[in-house]
């Protein structure tokens, strides 16, 4: 999973100007939204607008994911049919409570499916959802989850940590991409940076975003640092030298380096290379 997913920006499917602007933004993933960002009376037209803009192309190597309305809404089935025909990479289904919800969408599209994990049932069933053969990604819907759990908003997100970690465990167990939830105060750069760093330290692949101003911070937070890249290179070199001398471990900066550290080091370098390639292609 070396392809970067550092930044996943929601773009309303009903706004041609925003859809066009997204072609020039340095994001890894675009979440084209037909759900929350589109009013009920705009939803049918939004499908046509989004299909037209995607057909024009111009999004480069950015991953194109279309979030449809739930299949229990008046718009969900038509959204799914439209998304299946669109030039997109995956379909994002909101409020997934269990694998049966994924089965329902899988009956309408053969495209990879991403799941919004944003309900208590979705958290409790995350393992089974991640195991579905058509599931490729999770996006955490932390606003909806916090509402359902009746939590208070805290900078450390302590009330949500169990839910975040259960989602991460399920995603990692089944090789699924996992994107952290949004940060609502888009003008609060320090708070946003801190939450990105928390999500990165926990193990998330990236952050979902509500405003283009958040892109640069997310991209930096979820990319390997120069220090991490340098350490990875030195670990690999030291381990190779140790193996050449018949040793099973090496020492770098006073710390033991074993094969498991080398796997992490190689993944770090692969991610750094993938980011360079993606940025060159976009």
DRENGUKOL-721070 format. One record per atom (N, C-alpha, C): residue in three letters; x, y, z. Coordinates in pm, whole numbers, padded with zeros to 5 digits, always signed. Layout:
REM residues N
AlaXYZ;...
***
This chain:
REM residues 282
Unk+00083-00119+00000;Unk+00000+00000+00000;Unk+00088+00125+00000;Unk+00185+00132-00091;Unk+00279+00245-00091;Unk+00221+00370-00157;Unk+00111+00355-00233;Unk+00051+00473-00294;Unk+00006+00569-00185;Unk+00042+00698-00195;Unk+00005+00792-00090;Unk-00144+00825-00088;Unk-00196+00838+00034;Unk-00335+00881+00055;Unk-00336+00986+00165;Unk-00239+01077+00161;Unk-00218+01172+00270;Unk-00334+01268+00287;Unk-00389+01316+00178;Unk-00493+01418+00180;Unk-00611+01371+00096;Unk-00731+01375+00156;Unk-00853+01333+00086;Unk-00954+01446+00100;Unk-00968+01526-00006;Unk-01047+01648+00000;Unk-01188+01626-00053;Unk-01288+01664+00028;Unk-01427+01661-00017;Unk-01453+01777-00112;Unk-01512+01746-00227;Unk-01550+01847-00326;Unk-01698+01825-00360;Unk-01784+01929-00350;Unk-01926+01911-00384;Unk-01942+01873-00531;Unk-02019+01768-00558;Unk-02042+01725-00694;Unk-02130+01818-00774;Unk-02189+01916-00707;Unk-02282+02008-00773;Unk-02218+02140-00814;Unk-02089+02158-00786;Unk-02023+02288-00808;Unk-01916+02278-00917;Unk-01949+02314-01041;Unk-01851+02303-01150;Unk-01721+02378-01123;Unk-01729+02496-01060;Unk-01607+02572-01033;Unk-01517+02498-00936;Unk-01576+02441-00832;Unk-01496+02365-00734;Unk-01439+02238-00798;Unk-01518+02173-00882;Unk-01471+02053-00950;Unk-01354+02084-01043;Unk-01359+02199-01107;Unk-01250+02240-01194;Unk-01126+02279-01114;Unk-01147+02351-01005;Unk-01034+02393-00921;Unk-00959+02272-00866;Unk-01032+02164-00837;Unk-00970+02044-00780;Unk-00865+01984-00873;Unk-00876+02011-01003;Unk-00777+01959-01099;Unk-00637+02014-01072;Unk-00629+02128-01006;Unk-00499+02190-00982;Unk-00452+02182-00839;Unk-00526+02112-00753;Unk-00487+02103-00613;Unk-00396+01982-00589;Unk-00294+01997-00505;Unk-00198+01889-00482;Unk-00248+01786-00381;Unk-00368+01734-00404;Unk-00425+01634-00314;Unk-00401+01494-00369;Unk-00397+01397-00278;Unk-00379+01258-00319;Unk-00511+01193-00359;Unk-00619+01232-00290;Unk-00750+01172-00312;Unk-00854+01284-00319;Unk-00945+01276-00416;Unk-01059+01367-00419;Unk-01184+01285-00387;Unk-01257+01331-00284;Unk-01384+01269-00247;Unk-01496+01353-00307;Unk-01538+01316-00427;Unk-01646+01388-00495;Unk-01777+01356-00425;Unk-01840+01459-00368;Unk-01951+01435-00276;Unk-02087+01461-00339;Unk-02171+01358-00338;Unk-02311+01372-00378;Unk-02403+01368-00256;Unk-02344+01352-00137;Unk-02426+01336-00016;Unk-02438+01468+00060;Unk-02362+01484+00168;Unk-02383+01597+00260;Unk-02364+01734+00194;Unk-02275+01744+00097;Unk-02245+01875+00037;Unk-02346+01917-00069;Unk-02446+01835-00096;Unk-02544+01864-00202;Unk-02684+01865-00142;Unk-02758+01973-00163;Unk-02894+01982-00110;Unk-02987+01887-00185;Unk-03097+01845-00122;Unk-03187+01749-00186;Unk-03233+01789-00326;Unk-03266+01917-00345;Unk-03318+01957-00476;Unk-03208+01963-00583;Unk-03081+01961-00541;Unk-02969+01966-00636;Unk-02917+01827-00672;Unk-02959+01723-00599;Unk-02895+01592-00613;Unk-02903+01532-00754;Unk-03019+01534-00819;Unk-03021+01477-00956;Unk-02929+01550-01052;Unk-02929+01684-01046;Unk-02842+01761-01135;Unk-02695+01739-01101;Unk-02666+01719-00972;Unk-02527+01699-00930;Unk-02467+01573-00993;Unk-02549+01469-01006;Unk-02500+01346-01071;Unk-02451+01376-01212;Unk-02533+01450-01286;Unk-02498+01482-01425;Unk-02377+01573-01432;Unk-02371+01672-01343;Unk-02257+01765-01340;Unk-02128+01690-01313;Unk-02130+01604-01211;Unk-02010+01530-01174;Unk-01967+01435-01285;Unk-02063+01365-01344;Unk-02029+01273-01454;Unk-01963+01348-01569;Unk-02016+01466-01599;Unk-01960+01546-01708;Unk-01818+01591-01678;Unk-01795+01638-01556;Unk-01661+01686-01519;Unk-01560+01571-01515;Unk-01599+01456-01463;Unk-01508+01342-01461;Unk-01476+01294-01603;Unk-01574+01302-01690;Unk-01550+01262-01829;Unk-01450+01353-01899;Unk-01443+01478-01856;Unk-01346+01571-01914;Unk-01203+01534-01876;Unk-01187+01463-01764;Unk-01053+01427-01719;Unk-00979+01544-01658;Unk-00847+01532-01658;Unk-00765+01640-01606;Unk-00730+01628-01459;Unk-00767+01516-01396;Unk-00739+01500-01254;Unk-00607+01427-01227;Unk-00535+01397-01333;Unk-00402+01339-01317;Unk-00404+01208-01241;Unk-00307+01193-01152;Unk-00293+01069-01076;Unk-00374+01070-00947;Unk-00450+01175-00924;Unk-00532+01180-00802;Unk-00635+01067-00802;Unk-00653+01005-00687;Unk-00754+00900-00675;Unk-00891+00967-00672;Unk-00983+00920-00757;Unk-01116+00981-00770;Unk-01220+00889-00708;Unk-01275+00934-00594;Unk-01371+00854-00518;Unk-01503+00932-00511;Unk-01612+00869-00549;Unk-01743+00935-00549;Unk-01823+00889-00428;Unk-01859+00985-00341;Unk-01946+00950-00227;Unk-02091+00966-00268;Unk-02164+00857-00263;Unk-02306+00857-00300;Unk-02390+00877-00174;Unk-02519+00894-00193;Unk-02613+00894-00081;Unk-02640+00749-00040;Unk-02682+00731+00083;Unk-02712+00597+00133;Unk-02818+00528+00049;Unk-02808+00397+00040;Unk-02905+00322-00041;Unk-03044+00321+00023;Unk-03056+00367+00147;Unk-03186+00377+00212;Unk-03250+00514+00193;Unk-03188+00596+00106;Unk-03243+00728+00075;Unk-03306+00726-00064;Unk-03383+00829-00099;Unk-03445+00832-00234;Unk-03343+00844-00347;Unk-03217+00882-00317;Unk-03120+00909-00422;Unk-03013+00801-00436;Unk-03003+00712-00337;Unk-02890+00621-00330;Unk-02874+00529-00450;Unk-02982+00462-00490;Unk-02972+00365-00599;Unk-02934+00433-00730;Unk-02993+00551-00757;Unk-02958+00621-00880;Unk-02815+00676-00874;Unk-02772+00719-00755;Unk-02633+00760-00737;Unk-02538+00646-00770;Unk-02570+00527-00717;Unk-02484+00411-00738;Unk-02474+00376-00886;Unk-02587+00377-00955;Unk-02587+00349-01099;Unk-02506+00453-01174;Unk-02522+00580-01136;Unk-02447+00686-01203;Unk-02298+00675-01176;Unk-02261+00648-01050;Unk-02120+00636-01014;Unk-02055+00519-01085;Unk-02131+00411-01101;Unk-02077+00294-01171;Unk-02035+00330-01313;Unk-02108+00422-01375;Unk-02079+00461-01513;Unk-01977+00574-01521;Unk-01947+00637-01409;Unk-01853+00750-01409;Unk-01709+00705-01422;Unk-01624+00797-01466;Unk-01481+00771-01475;Unk-01418+00799-01339;Unk-01443+00708-01245;Unk-01389+00722-01110;Unk-01325+00591-01068;Unk-01249+00598-00958;Unk-01173+00482-00912;Unk-01246+00399-00808;Unk-01339+00460-00734;Unk-01409+00389-00628;Unk-01537+00463-00593;Unk-01626+00392-00523;Unk-01752+00449-00476;Unk-01751+00444-00324;Unk-01781+00559-00261;Unk-01781+00570-00115;Unk-01924+00566-00064;Unk-01951+00470+00024;Unk-02086+00450+00077;Unk-02094+00505+00219;Unk-02188+00597+00248;Unk-02198+00652+00383;Unk-02265+00556+00481;Unk-02237+00580+00608;Unk-02303+00511+00720;Unk-02313+00360+00701;Unk-02200+00300+00677;Unk-02195+00154+00662;Unk-02201+00091+00801;Unk-02305+00013+00826;Unk-02323-00050+00957;Unk-02271-00192+00962;Unk-02261-00256+00846;Unk-02216-00394+00843;Unk-02196-00441+00700;Unk-02147-00565+00682;Unk-02119-00615+00547;Unk-02241-00623+00458;Unk-02361-00634+00515;Unk-02481-00638+00432;Unk-02498-00509+00353;Unk-02459-00396+00412;Unk-02467-00269+00340;Unk-02372-00268+00220;Unk-02256-00326+00239;Unk-02158-00335+00129;Unk-02211-00430+00021;Unk-02271-00541+00063;Unk-02330-00634-00033;Unk-02434-00564-00121;Unk-02513-00478-00060;Unk-02618-00408-00135;Unk-02558-00321-00244;Unk-02449-00249-00211;Unk-02385-00166-00313;Unk-02311-00252-00414;Unk-02251-00361-00369;Unk-02179-00450-00461;Unk-02273-00509-00566;Unk-02402-00514-00535;Unk-02499-00560-00633;Unk-02529-00457-00740;Unk-02481-00334-00719;Unk-02509-00225-00813;Unk-02385-00175-00886;Unk-02267-00213-00839;Unk-02143-00170-00905;Unk-02033-00272-00882;Unk-01947-00285-00981;Unk-01830-00372-00968;Unk-01706-00292-00929;Unk-01721-00161-00914;Unk-01607-00077-00877;Unk-01566-00106-00732;Unk-01440-00078-00697;Unk-01400-00088-00556;Unk-01489+00000-00470;Unk-01516-00046-00349;Unk-01603+00026-00256;Unk-01522+00076-00137;Unk-01545+00202-00103;Unk-01494+00258+00021;Unk-01613+00275+00115;Unk-01588+00262+00244;Unk-01694+00269+00344;Unk-01671+00384+00440;Unk-01776+00465+00461;Unk-01774+00563+00570;Unk-01800+00487+00700;Unk-01704+00491+00791;Unk-01720+00428+00922;Unk-01754+00541+01019;Unk-01882+00554+01051;Unk-01927+00672+01124;Unk-02046+00647+01215;Unk-02072+00519+01244;Unk-02181+00484+01335;Unk-02129+00385+01438;Unk-02193+00376+01554;Unk-02151+00275+01651;Unk-02151+00133+01593;Unk-02254+00098+01515;Unk-02256-00035+01454;Unk-02142-00053+01355;Unk-02112+00053+01280;Unk-02001+00046+01186;Unk-01869+00019+01256;Unk-01848+00082+01371;Unk-01727+00057+01448;Unk-01724-00087+01497;Unk-01833-00133+01556;Unk-01837-00268+01612;Unk-01825-00375+01504;Unk-01867-00343+01381;Unk-01860-00440+01271;Unk-01746-00410+01173;Unk-01653-00325+01213;Unk-01546-00282+01121;Unk-01466-00400+01067;Unk-01442-00500+01150;Unk-01364-00616+01104;Unk-01433-00687+00989;Unk-01563-00710+01003;Unk-01637-00779+00898;Unk-01650-00692+00772;Unk-01665-00561+00791;Unk-01673-00470+00676;Unk-01541-00472+00599;Unk-01430-00463+00670;Unk-01298-00461+00606;Unk-01269-00590+00532;Unk-01328-00700+00578;Unk-01303-00830+00516;Unk-01380-00849+00386;Unk-01475-00762+00356;Unk-01554-00777+00233;Unk-01462-00767+00112;Unk-01474-00858+00016;Unk-01380-00860-00096;Unk-01380-00736-00184;Unk-01486-00656-00179;Unk-01491-00537-00265;Unk-01448-00409-00192;Unk-01426-00421-00060;Unk-01386-00304+00018;Unk-01238-00273-00004;Unk-01211-00146-00036;Unk-01075-00101-00060;Unk-01030+00005+00040;Unk-01126+00079+00097;Unk-01088+00187+00187;Unk-01194+00218+00291;Unk-01147+00273+00403;Unk-01232+00328+00508;Unk-01209+00478+00514;Unk-01317+00555+00535;Unk-01306+00696+00570;Unk-01383+00714+00700;Unk-01316+00764+00803;Unk-01381+00783+00932;Unk-01470+00908+00928;Unk-01594+00892+00970;Unk-01685+01005+00980;Unk-01698+01045+01126;Unk-01599+01118+01176;Unk-01589+01144+01319;Unk-01697+01240+01369;Unk-01749+01329+01284;Unk-01857+01417+01329;Unk-01983+01338+01359;Unk-02023+01251+01267;Unk-02142+01169+01289;Unk-02122+01074+01407;Unk-02003+01019+01417;Unk-01976+00926+01526;Unk-01985+00996+01662;Unk-01925+01115+01671;Unk-01930+01190+01796;Unk-02075+01224+01834;Unk-02156+01257+01733;Unk-02298+01286+01759;Unk-02368+01164+01816;Unk-02347+01048+01753;Unk-02415+00927+01798;Unk-02367+00882+01936;Unk-02241+00906+01966;Unk-02186+00866+02096;Unk-02214+00968+02205;Unk-02262+01086+02166;Unk-02291+01194+02262;Unk-02163+01238+02334;Unk-02052+01245+02262;Unk-01927+01288+02322;Unk-01916+01440+02321;Unk-01827+01490+02405;Unk-01789+01630+02400;Unk-01666+01645+02313;Unk-01655+01760+02247;Unk-01541+01786+02161;Unk-01419+01816+02247;Unk-01310+01743+02220;Unk-01185+01764+02294;Unk-01070+01762+02195;Unk-00970+01844+02222;Unk-00856+01852+02131;Unk-00782+01720+02122;Unk-00780+01643+02231;Unk-00707+01516+02229;Unk-00788+01400+02172;Unk-00916+01424+02144;Unk-01008+01323+02088;Unk-01017+01197+02173;Unk-00991+01210+02301;Unk-00993+01092+02388;Unk-01125+01015+02381;Unk-01242+01080+02375;Unk-01365+01003+02369;Unk-01379+00916+02243;Unk-01302+00946+02138;Unk-01313+00872+02012;Unk-01200+00772+01991;Unk-01103+00769+02081;Unk-00982+00690+02055;Unk-01011+00541+02037;Unk-01100+00486+02117;Unk-01133+00343+02102;Unk-01190+00315+01964;Unk-01282+00401+01919;Unk-01342+00383+01787;Unk-01239+00397+01676;Unk-01151+00496+01688;Unk-01046+00514+01587;Unk-00955+00392+01581;Unk-00917+00341+01697;Unk-00825+00228+01700;Unk-00889+00100+01650;Unk-01016+00078+01681;Unk-01085-00040+01629;Unk-01093-00036+01477;Unk-01117+00082+01421;Unk-01121+00096+01276;Unk-00985+00069+01215;Unk-00881+00121+01278;Unk-00745+00097+01231;Unk-00709-00050+01236;Unk-00741-00116+01345;Unk-00711-00259+01358;Unk-00779-00339+01248;Unk-00906-00309+01223;Unk-00980-00381+01118;Unk-00918-00355+00981;Unk-00886-00229+00953;Unk-00828-00195+00823;Unk-00693-00263+00804;Unk-00609-00257+00904;Unk-00475-00317+00891;Unk-00482-00469+00880;Unk-00578-00529+00949;Unk-00591-00675+00944;Unk-00626-00724+00804;Unk-00690-00637+00724;Unk-00737-00679+00592;Unk-00678-00596+00478;Unk-00573-00520+00505;Unk-00505-00446+00399;Unk-00589-00337+00336;Unk-00669-00269+00417;Unk-00761-00166+00368;Unk-00704-00027+00398;Unk-00714+00065+00303;Unk-00675+00205+00325;Unk-00765+00262+00435;Unk-00708+00347+00522;Unk-00790+00404+00629;Unk-00755+00553+00646;Unk-00859+00636+00628;Unk-00844+00782+00628;Unk-00913+00839+00752;Unk-00842+00923+00824;Unk-00894+00985+00945;Unk-01005+01086+00912;Unk-01084+01121+01013;Unk-01196+01212+00995;Unk-01154+01357+00977;Unk-01251+01442+00951;Unk-01224+01583+00921;Unk-01197+01662+01048;Unk-01134+01779+01027;Unk-01113+01877+01133;Unk-01194+02000+01093;Unk-01290+02036+01176;Unk-01390+02135+01135;Unk-01338+02278+01130;Unk-01248+02313+01220;Unk-01200+02453+01228;Unk-01087+02473+01127;Unk-01124+02490+00999;Unk-01023+02488+00893;Unk-00926+02605+00898;Unk-00959+02711+00975;Unk-00866+02823+00988;Unk-00768+02804+01104;Unk-00790+02703+01185;Unk-00704+02674+01300;Unk-00591+02581+01256;Unk-00486+02639+01202;Unk-00377+02559+01146;Unk-00304+02478+01253;Unk-00281+02536+01368;Unk-00208+02465+01474;Unk-00288+02346+01525;Unk-00418+02367+01547;Unk-00501+02257+01592;Unk-00511+02147+01488;Unk-00523+02187+01362;Unk-00532+02089+01254;Unk-00402+02009+01243;Unk-00290+02079+01251;Unk-00160+02011+01242;Unk-00145+01908+01355;Unk-00186+01948+01475;Unk-00176+01857+01589;Unk-00263+01733+01568;Unk-00384+01751+01514;Unk-00471+01635+01492;Unk-00418+01547+01380;Unk-00359+01608+01276;Unk-00295+01528+01171;Unk-00181+01444+01228;Unk-00100+01505+01313;Unk+00013+01433+01371;Unk-00035+01320+01462;Unk-00145+01345+01534;Unk-00202+01240+01616;Unk-00248+01122+01528;Unk-00320+01155+01420;Unk-00367+01050+01330;Unk-00253+00975+01265;Unk-00149+01047+01224;Unk-00033+00981+01164;Unk+00036+00889+01265;Unk+00051+00936+01388;Unk+00116+00854+01490;Unk+00034+00729+01522;Unk-00098+00740+01513;Unk-00184+00625+01538;Unk-00172+00522+01426;Unk-00145+00570+01303;Unk-00131+00477+01192;Unk-00220+00503+01073;Unk-00298+00612+01076;Unk-00383+00643+00961;Unk-00300+00675+00837;Unk-00357+00647+00721;Unk-00288+00675+00594;Unk-00297+00820+00554;Unk-00400+00890+00602;Unk-00417+01029+00564;Unk-00535+01089+00638;Unk-00570+01211+00597;Unk-00674+01288+00664;Unk-00776+01334+00561;Unk-00905+01322+00595;Unk-01008+01379+00509;Unk-01019+01527+00540;Unk-01042+01607+00436;Unk-01033+01753+00445;Unk-01161+01820+00396;Unk-01190+01936+00455;Unk-01309+02010+00414;Unk-01274+02138+00341;Unk-01144+02173+00332;Unk-01106+02299+00269;Unk-00967+02286+00206;Unk-00947+02344+00088;Unk-00814+02335+00023;Unk-00700+02390+00109;Unk-00730+02482+00201;Unk-00626+02539+00286;Unk-00562+02434+00377;Unk-00628+02319+00392;Unk-00575+02215+00480;Unk-00480+02117+00409;Unk-00472+02126+00278;Unk-00400+02025+00200;Unk-00252+02018+00236;Unk-00184+02132+00237;Unk-00039+02132+00257;Unk-00001+02073+00393;Unk-00076+02107+00495;Unk-00045+02055+00629;Unk-00064+01904+00635;Unk-00173+01855+00576;Unk-00198+01711+00575;Unk-00090+01638+00496;Unk-00055+01691+00380;Unk+00048+01626+00299;Unk+00180+01615+00374;Unk+00215+01721+00446;Unk+00341+01719+00521;Unk+00334+01622+00638;Unk+00221+01622+00709;Unk+00208+01539+00828;Unk+00213+01390+00798;Unk+00155+01351+00685;Unk+00145+01208+00653;Unk+00254+01159+00558;Unk+00354+01243+00535;Unk+00469+01203+00453;Unk+00588+01174+00545;Unk+00678+01085+00504;Unk+00800+01065+00583;Unk+00881+01194+00590;Unk+00936+01223+00706;Unk+01022+01340+00721;Unk+01161+01310+00665;Unk+01238+01414+00642;Unk+01376+01394+00596;Unk+01455+01312+00697;Unk+01430+01335+00827;Unk+01499+01257+00930;Unk+01461+01110+00924;Unk+01333+01081+00897;Unk+01288+00942+00887;Unk+01348+00874+00763;Unk+01357+00948+00654;Unk+01416+00894+00532;Unk+01565+00865+00553;Unk+01634+00958+00617;Unk+01777+00940+00645;Unk+01799+00819+00737;Unk+01717+00808+00841;Unk+01731+00694+00933;Unk+01704+00563+00860;Unk+01602+00560+00775;Unk+01570+00437+00700;Unk+01688+00393+00614;Unk+01749+00488+00546;Unk+01864+00454+00462;Unk+01980+00401+00545;Unk+02006+00465+00659;Unk+02117+00421+00743;Unk+02089+00285+00806;Unk+01964+00259+00842;Unk+01928+00128+00897;Unk+01950+00018+00795;Unk+01907+00042+00672;Unk+01923-00059+00566;Unk+02071-00085+00539;Unk+02149+00022+00530;Unk+02293+00007+00504;Unk+02361-00069+00617;Unk+02327-00036+00742;Unk+02390-00102+00857;Unk+02349-00249+00865;Unk+02224-00276+00835;Unk+02175-00414+00842;Unk+02239-00499+00732;Unk+02250-00442+00613;Unk+02317-00514+00503;Unk+02461-00545+00539;Unk+02529-00448+00600;Unk+02669-00469+00640;Unk+02679-00576+00748;Unk+02585-00574+00843;Unk+02586-00675+00949;Unk+02562-00814+00894;Unk+02469-00825+00799;Unk+02442-00955+00739;Unk+02562-01007+00660;Unk+02632-00916+00594;Unk+02752-00956+00518;Unk+02859-01013+00610;Unk+02854-00974+00737;Unk+02950-01025+00835;Unk+02893-01141+00915;Unk+02777-01190+00873;Unk+02717-01305+00938;Unk+02638-01272+01063;Unk+02605-01144+01082;Unk+02528-01102+01199;Unk+02381-01087+01164;Unk+02294-01113+01263;Unk+02151-01103+01240;Unk+02091-00970+01276;Unk+02166-00888+01348;Unk+02117-00757+01389;Unk+02226-00653+01367;Unk+02185-00527+01361;Unk+02279-00416+01351;Unk+02244-00316+01462;Unk+02330-00216+01476;Unk+02305-00110+01573;Unk+02316+00025+01501;Unk+02211+00107+01514;Unk+02209+00240+01455;Unk+02163+00339+01561;Unk+02240+00441+01584;Unk+02208+00543+01685;Unk+02184+00480+01822;Unk+02262+00376+01852;Unk+02252+00311+01982;Unk+02132+00221+01999;Unk+02059+00191+01890;Unk+01941+00106+01898;Unk+01956-00015+01807;Unk+01907-00128+01857;Unk+01909-00252+01779;Unk+01823-00237+01654;Unk+01874-00289+01543;Unk+01799-00292+01417;Unk+01788-00436+01371;Unk+01664-00486+01365;Unk+01637-00622+01320;Unk+01561-00618+01189;Unk+01526-00737+01140;Unk+01459-00745+01010;Unk+01328-00667+01009;Unk+01253-00668+01119;Unk+01125-00597+01122;Unk+01145-00447+01104;Unk+01258-00393+01157;Unk+01287-00251+01137;Unk+01321-00223+00991;Unk+01383-00321+00926;Unk+01419-00304+00785;Unk+01294-00303+00698;Unk+01195-00384+00734;Unk+01069-00381+00660;Unk+01006-00242+00668;Unk+01007-00184+00789;Unk+00953-00049+00807;Unk+01036+00053+00730;Unk+01167+00038+00734;Unk+01255+00131+00663;Unk+01230+00128+00513;Unk+01216+00009+00458;Unk+01189-00003+00314;Unk+01053+00055+00277;Unk+00955+00036+00366;Unk+00822+00094+00341;Unk+00829+00246+00344;Unk+00910+00301+00433;Unk+00928+00446+00441;Unk+00985+00501+00311;Unk+01089+00436+00261;Unk+01151+00481+00136;Unk+01057+00463+00017;Unk+00981+00354+00017;Unk+00885+00331-00092;Unk+00777+00439-00091;Unk+00732+00479+00028;Unk+00630+00583+00036;Unk+00686+00717-00010;Unk+00808+00747+00029;Unk+00871+00873-00015;Unk+00884+00877-00166;Unk+00923+00765-00225;Unk+00936+00758-00371;Unk+00800+00771-00439;Unk+00697+00707-00379;Unk+00563+00715-00437;Unk+00508+00857-00431;Unk+00539+00929-00325;Unk+00495+01068-00313;Unk+00560+01153-00421;Unk+00690+01134-00444;Unk+00759+01208-00549;Unk+00697+01181-00685;Unk+00665+01055-00710;Unk+00607+01019-00841;Unk+00467+01080-00855;Unk+00387+01071-00748;Unk+00252+01126-00755;Unk+00255+01276-00777;Unk+00345+01346-00706;Unk+00354+01490-00721;Unk+00401+01529-00861;Unk+00487+01445-00920;Unk+00531+01471-01058;Unk+00418+01450-01157;Unk+00328+01356-01126;Unk+00219+01322-01218;Unk+00099+01415-01204;Unk+00095+01493-01094;Unk-00021+01580-01073;Unk+00021+01728-01089;
***
